[in-house]
Amino acid sequence: MSQLSDLKVDIAIAGGGPVGSALALALAPQGYTVTLLNPPAPGAPDLRPLALSYGSRLILERLGVWSHLAPDVTAIQTIHVSQRGGFGRVNMRAAEIGVPELGYVVPYQTLLSAITLTLADNNANILAAQMTHWKAGEVAQVEYSFADQAQSLSARMLVLADGGSNESEGHVKTFKYQQVAITARVVSRYPHQARAFERFTVDGPLALLPFGTGWALVWTTSEGRAAELSAVSDAEFLASLHIEFGSRVGEFTAVSDRAAYPLRRREFDSAPTPVLRIGNAAQTLHPVAGQGFNLGLRDAWFLAQHGATSTLRLGSSAWIQAYLEQRQADRRASLDMTHSLVQWFGIDQFAVRQARGLGLQILGMLPPLKRHWMRKLSFGQR
């Protein structure tokens, strides 16, 4: 093997999270030389819950990951949507669109470990290295730190899948929601029965997702309220959650793994050829409806499919533009849908509450419309 400083590859992927790793795995059978720059994970494992759509399960099955993951996921068969302080609700059931489950909940670290294990089975070229700088030209020049030494490589195409950590390398449009997502594991008196809940409040949506024998909580609220909830005792937190959510699953009896994440929407400009952004390095969504990771996984999957079928030169402006045009509708629909939901349900006016309730009732009463909405949540804009 050549010296690291002289390494030349077809595709370099910066970022060894689930999206970047899935891309490396999807590219493995295509004959490209691929190097994944996967910086060592700092600190404790990431325990955040991830919501996987049924469409994401199909991708993970094709990648050979699902068999490693299946024992650790919790299925979602029904999603109950409602608004606090207003009428209107809708139930979405997997059978309505002919799938066994609407989605799944899995810890972030469990998903990443399953993909990493599958990568090892495919003898992927992974460097425990942090990219420090990149420069676009005829090829992409990548500088990185490996074993505390500065190294470099050149790639016909560089894919940024690092969650936007290199946002200084280009223009980014940011919208701050002035909201914080509090995540936690909670236990309730009644079992989840494979049900998930999305309850919209004026301060933000509250999602309760089946997770093992309990629930994964994603509670979006105002910055001030989030600070209060992060500081109170477990008993006070559970009492506040009961007031906000209601009694549908009985009293909440335990909470663990509380964490808080400020929320913002980001859209990155396209990088100069031959550099391409995917996942959170291309766009960051509000967590409502659990679309962020699923969109990023579709970015990776369709990028690999484009690499397998395109007759254009890898990394060329035309090659990249063709991929971006293919992904534009799905990306735009996901960004606009999540943003619109947060804005629309955040208006605290009687007339608007009534209109929202009527909209939920109509959605529940019109099966074709509901099935259309459910398929978009499961498979994206196709």
N, C-alpha and C positions, 0 to 999 in steps of 0.2 A: 504493500500500500504506500502511496506517496506521502510525503510529509504533510502535516496538517496545514502548514502555511502555503502549500502549493495545491491544495485540494480544489478540484474542479468538478462540479456536479451539474446535472440538468436542472434540478429543483432543490432549493433550500427552503426549509420551513422554519420560521422563527416562532417559537411558542409550543411547548409540549403539553398544553392542556388538552381536554377532550376533543376540541375541534381540530387543532393542529395535529394531534396524534391520529385522529380518525382519517384525516387527509393522507397522512403518510401510509396508513394501512390500506386505504382505497387505491393509492398509487402503486402499491407493492407489486401487483401482477402485471404491470404495464411496461416493464422494461426500462423505465427511466432510472437514472442514478439519483437517489433522493437522500438528503441529509436533514435530520430533524434536530434543531438546536433546542434542547430541553433543559432550561436552567434548574439547578437543584431547588426543591421546594423549601421555602423558609418556614421555620417554626412548626406548629402543630398541624396535623391533617385538617383539611377543609371539610367541615361537617355539614355545610349547607345542603338542604334537600334540592334535588333537581326534578322537575316535572318533565317526563318524556311523553311525547305524543305517540299514538299508535304508528304513525308514519315513521317516527324515529326508530321504533322497534324494528320495522322492516329494513331500514338501512343497517342497523346494528346486526341483524341476522345475516344480511348479505356480506357484512365484513367479518363474520365469524365471532363476533363479540358476545352475542346474546346468550349463548350457552354458558359463558363464564358469569354472566350478570343475572340471569333469570332467578337463581335461588335467593337473591337479595333485594328484588324489587317488590313493591306493593302495588297491586292493580287498582285502577280506577274504572268502575263500571257505570257509575252514575255521577253526574255533576248537577248540583242544585245551585241555581243563581237567583239572588234576591237583592233587594235594597233595604237598608235600614231606614225606618221612618216613613215608609211608603208601601203601597200595595204592589202586587205584581211579582211573579216568580215563574221560573221555568225549570223543568227537569230534562236533562239530556241523558239518554241511555245508549249504551254501546250497540245494542241490537238494532236501534233505529237506522244505523248506517252500515249494518252488516259486518261489524268487527267484534272480536271477543272482548276487548277492553278499549276504553277511550284513551287511556294513558297509564302511566306508571310513575311511582315516586322512588327515587334511589338517592343515597348520599353521593355528593360530588366525588368524593375520594374513591368510593366503590366503583363508580363508572370509570374513572380515570385508571384505576388499577386493572380493571377488566380489559380496557383497550391496550394498556401497556403490556399485559400478559400476552395478548394476541399479537402485538407487534413483535415481541420476543420470539414467538413461534414462527414468524415470517422473516427472521433475521434482518430486521430493519437496522439501518445505520443511524444510531442515535448518539449525539454528543451531549454530555452533561455540561452544557456551555451556555453562557448568557451573551446574546448579541449586544454589542455596544454601539455599533454604528453601521449604516448601510449607505451605499451610493449607487445611483442608477446610471447606466451608460449602455454600451453595446451589450454588456452583461452586468449583472448586479455584483458589486463588490461588498462583501460582508465581513465586518470585523467582529470578533467575539473573544471572550475570555474563557480559556480552557486550562484547567489545572494551574490557575493563577498566572497564566502566561497569555499575552496578546497573540492572537492568531487571526488568519483571514482565509477566506475562500471566495471563489467566483462561481456564479450560478447563471444559467440561461434564464432562470426565473426565480425570483424571491417571493415567497408568500408570507405575509405578516398575519400570524394567527395568535398574537401575543396579548390579546385583550385590550389593545389600545395603549400599551405602555410606551409606545413610540409616537405619541400624538404630536410631539414637537416636530416630527418629520412630515409636515404638511398642515393644511388647514382643517379645522374641525368645528362644526356647528354644534353648540351645546345648549340644551334647555334644562334648567334646574327646576325640578318639580317642587322644591321646598318640602319634600317629604322624605321620610326615612322608613325603610323596611326592617321590621323587627322579625327575625327568624328564631324559632325555638321548636323543641319537641314537647308536646303536651299529651296528657292522658285525660280521658273523660270517663264519666260513669258508664255511658253506653258505647258499645263497639262501633267501629266505623262502617262495617258491612260494605266495604269497597266503594263508599260514597265520598265525594269531594264537595266542598262548599265554596262558592265565591259570593261574598256578601259585600255589596258596595255601601260605603259610608261617605259622608261629606269630606272627611279627612283622607280617604283613600280606601282601596279595596282590602278586604280581609279574606285570605284564602286559608282554608282548613283542608289539608290533604291527607288521605289515609297513608300511614307510615308504620309498618310493623304492626304492633298491637296498639299503637296510639295514633298520633297525628303529627304531621309537619305543619307548622304555623308560619304563614307569611303575612304579617300584619303591617299594612302601610298606613302611616299616620303622619301628623304634622311633626315638624322638627322639635317643637317644644314638648308636645305630648310624648314623643319617643324618648326624650331625655328623662322625663318623669318615669315612664315605664321601665326604662333601663336601670333606674336607681331603686325602685321599690322592692320589697321582699317578694318571695315566690307567692305567698298567700295573697298579697295585694295585687300582684300581676294577674293571678288566676281570677280573682274577683272582678277586676276590670275587664278581662277577656269575656267573662260570662255576661256582663252588662252589655258589652259591644256586640257579642254574637247571639246571645239568647240561649234558650234552654233546649234546643233541638237535639243535642247529644248529651243532655244532662249536665251536672256540675263538672267543672274541670278540677282534677285532683292532684296533678303533678306537672311540673315544668322543668326542663333542663336545656342546656346548650343555647342559652339566649345570646343573640348577637344583633348588631344594628348596622345597616348599610345605607348611606345617603343615596338618593336616587336622582338620576339625570338621564336625559336622552342625548345621544351623540351620533352625529353622522360625519364620517370622514370623507374628505375629497378623495377621488381616485389618485393613487400614487403614480409617479412617472414610470413608464415602461423601462424595464421588465419587472416591475414590482406590483403586487396585487394584495389587497386586503380582504380577509374573510372573517366571519364571526364578529366578536366584539371589537376586533381591530377595524372593522368596517362600519358597524352600527351597534349602538347599545340601546336596548328597549327598556321600558317600564316593565316590572315583573307581572303586571296584570295579565291573566289568562296563560301565563307560563310559556310564552312564545320564544324567549331569547335564545336559549340553547338549541331548541329545535330548528330555529332559523339558521343558526350557525352550522349545525350539522348538515342541513341541506346545502348550505354554501360549499362545504367540503365535499359532499357526495357528488354534486353536479359539477364541481370543478374537476374532480377525477374523471367523471364521465366525459367531460369536454376534452380532457387530455387523451382519452382513449379513441375519440371519434373525429376530432378536428383534423383537417388536412392542412391547416395553416401552420406556420413555423412557431414552435413553442416559445412563448415569451414575447412574441412580436406584438406590436400595437394592435394589429387586426385580430390576433388570437385572443388577447385580453379583452378587447372591445366586444367581441362576439360573446364571451362568457358574461361580461357585465350586462349586456343587453338581455341575455337569457335569464339572469337573476333579478333584473330590475323590478318586474311586477311583483314577485314574491316579497322582496325586501321592502318595497314601498307600501304594499298592502299591510304588512306586519307592523311597520313603523306607524302608519297612520291609524290603524285599527286600535292598537294599544294606547296611543296618545289620545285619540278621540274618546275612548272609554273613560279614561281618567278625567278628562276635561268635562265631559257630559255628566258624569255621575258626581262631580265635585260641585255642582251648582245647587245651592241650598235655597231653593224657591219652591213654593207650593205648586205653582203651575208646572214647573219643570219636573218635580217629583211625580205629579200625576201623569205627565207625558211619558216619563220613563216607565212607570208602572204599566201604562197602556201598551207601550212597546214590548215589554216582557210578556204581557198576556197574549198579545198578537203573535209573538214568536212561538209561544207554546201551543197556540191554536192552529198554526199553519205548518203542518209537517214538512212540506217541500222547502219552505224557507228555513225551518230549523235544521233540516238535514244539510242544506247548503252551508249554513253557518258551522255546523259540526265538522263537516269535511274540511273546511278551511282551517279550523283549529287543529285538526288531525294531520292534514297533509300540506298545508300552506296553499298559496295561490298557484294553481297549475293551469 
